[in-house]
Amino acid sequence: MAVPAALAMTGLAFLLRLALADFLPPGFPYVTFFPAVLISALLFGLWGGVASTVLGFVLSRWFFIAPTGSLSLDGPPGWAMALYCFVTVVNVVTIHLLQIAFRGLDEERRRNRDLARSRELLFHELQHRVGNNLQMIGSLLAMQARRVEDEPARIAVEQAVRRVSVVGKIQRTLYNPEGSQRSLSALLGPLVQDLVDSAQGSAVSIRLEATRDRLLPAEQAIPVALIVTEAVSNALEHGYGPGGGGEVVVRITQDQPDDAGATAPFLSIAVEDDGAGLPDGFTMAASGSLGLRIARSLAGSLGGEFSMVPRAAGGTCSLLRFPVRDANASPRAAGRAHVQEMWREASASA
């Protein structure tokens, strides 16, 4: 169909040239044939362009170049037709080479899309398996905790179960199959609510306030969620105790860095409770709590700090403050650093 369509296109160009014969001065024998060749080459490919070139050659020589009614190429008519052949051949070859290049680009783009789709599927499958493995580890630890008779050891194992469960939930939230990102409040809200709901016999309510919400990269979101859940768990356990009641407020705010030369804004996350408050003489440095040591270590890996201070109205305020990065960035150093810090803390505790 390409060649007949190109011949039809050239026929239309011939009819147009005949219609313009009375309006064009002498010396424009193939003024309508050049566009026909270009359009034929673009729409119908190489052989369409060749067919249009050949037919235009015959028609222009026979009807519009003196002496008309002849295909002789002697003298000036031969030079005129040589110019026609040069221009049309260059155009057809150029368009053909461009089409080859574009087809190559389309094929490369298609391969890249297929590769990206395959990598995305493999990535989500990997995250799914990681989540399943974390769930299995948590189940094994929970089974072990039920068989431990020593009370401090059982509490330590139960805390490990809770931390593994939190990591698993964060994993599934950050790397969901849709690949959508969640804001910090959307990430923390269900986690802290689960902690309150799982506290047996507790009448504590949880409230989350976000005056400045952010999207965080996974390298920051995971340690931030771990620190916040640790602070909420500490408030539930030590601030209220079994059967206690009150309100825990999680506030997310953003402020500019103290250092004028720094460009990254700082995010502050405060966990405030109206419970029993801190014991007399409490200091973070002297505390023997593994959870608080992990929280300080993770805060350090974020380039920030974690602190606990008494509230003026009673209770405790746990504050995390750190510089935030773009959620679309993918720095890995922070992730490696906080993992190394956690290993060091676990080794020291062992």
Secondary structure, DSSP 8 states (H G I E B T S, - for coil): -HHHHHHHHHHHHHHHHHHTTTTS-TT-TTTTHHHHHHHHHHHHHHHHHHHHHHHHHHHHHHHHSSS-S----SSHHHHHHHHHHHHHHHHHHHHHHHHHHHHHHHHHHHHHHHHHHHHHHHHHHHHHHHHHHHHHHHHHHHHHHHH--SHHHHHHHHHHHHHHHHHHHHHHHHT-TT-----HHHHHHHHHHHHHHHSTT-EEEEEEEESS-----HHHHHHHHHHHHHHHHHIIIIII-TT-EEEEEEEEEEE--SSTT--S-EEEEEEEE-SS---TT--TTT---HHHHHHHHHHHHTT-EEEEEE-TTSSEEEEEEEE---TT----HHHHHHHHHHHHHHHHH-
